[in-house]
C-alpha cells in the first residue's frame, strides 16, 4: 500500500507542477522570454482626485492586462476594474479596453484608454470620452 501511495504522490506532484508551469506561462523558449515586455502605469489624474493604475505584459506590439480607477477619499466617483490590451511605441504605452466591474453598475462597458509616457511620467486617462490628465510612474521593463 505504501509504494502505491508514494507513486500516487509523485504523480500528483508532477501534475500540480505541470499545471503551475502552464498556468504561469513559464517557458523554456528563450525567444519568448526575450520578447517579454512588462508595463506599469500608476498615478493621479483630474487634479489629484482620481488614482489610476494599469499593469500589462506581452510583446511590445501586443500587451494584455488589467487596470483600475479609484476615487481619492472625499471624491465619490466609483471604483472600476478595466480589461486592457495595447502596445508600446518608444517610451509611450497605450492600453485600451472597457470597464468589467464597477461600484457604479452603469459604468460597466465604458471604453477606457490609458496613455503613459515613461520619459515624462505623464498619464492620460480617457474614460468614455472624458479625458483626464496627470502624472505618476510609468515603467517599461523587459525582464
C-alpha positions, 0 to 999 in steps of 0.5 A, spaced: 500 500 500 505 504 501 509 504 494 502 505 491 501 511 495 508 514 494 507 513 486 500 516 487 504 522 490 509 523 485 504 523 480 500 528 483 506 532 484 508 532 477 501 534 475 500 540 480 507 542 477 505 541 470 499 545 471 503 551 475 508 551 469 502 552 464 498 556 468 504 561 469 506 561 462 513 559 464 517 557 458 523 554 456 523 558 449 528 563 450 525 567 444 519 568 448 522 570 454 526 575 450 520 578 447 517 579 454 515 586 455 512 588 462 508 595 463 506 599 469 502 605 469 500 608 476 498 615 478 493 621 479 489 624 474 483 630 474 487 634 479 489 629 484 482 626 485 482 620 481 488 614 482 489 610 476 493 604 475 494 599 469 499 593 469 500 589 462 505 584 459 506 581 452 510 583 446 511 590 445 506 590 439 501 586 443 500 587 451 494 584 455 492 586 462 488 589 467 487 596 470 483 600 475 480 607 477 479 609 484 476 615 487 481 619 492 477 619 499 472 625 499 471 624 491 465 619 490 466 617 483 466 609 483 471 604 483 472 600 476 476 594 474 478 595 466 480 589 461 486 592 457 490 590 451 495 595 447 502 596 445 508 600 446 511 605 441 518 608 444 517 610 451 509 611 450 504 605 452 497 605 450 492 600 453 485 600 451 479 596 453 472 597 457 470 597 464 468 589 467 466 591 474 464 597 477 461 600 484 457 604 479 453 598 475 452 603 469 459 604 468 460 597 466 462 597 458 465 604 458 471 604 453 477 606 457 484 608 454 490 609 458 496 613 455 503 613 459 509 616 457 515 613 461 520 619 459 515 624 462 511 620 467 505 623 464 498 619 464 492 620 460 486 617 462 480 617 457 474 614 460 468 614 455 470 620 452 472 624 458 479 625 458 483 626 464 490 628 465 496 627 470 502 624 472 505 618 476 510 612 474 510 609 468 515 603 467 517 599 461 521 593 463 523 587 459 525 582 464 
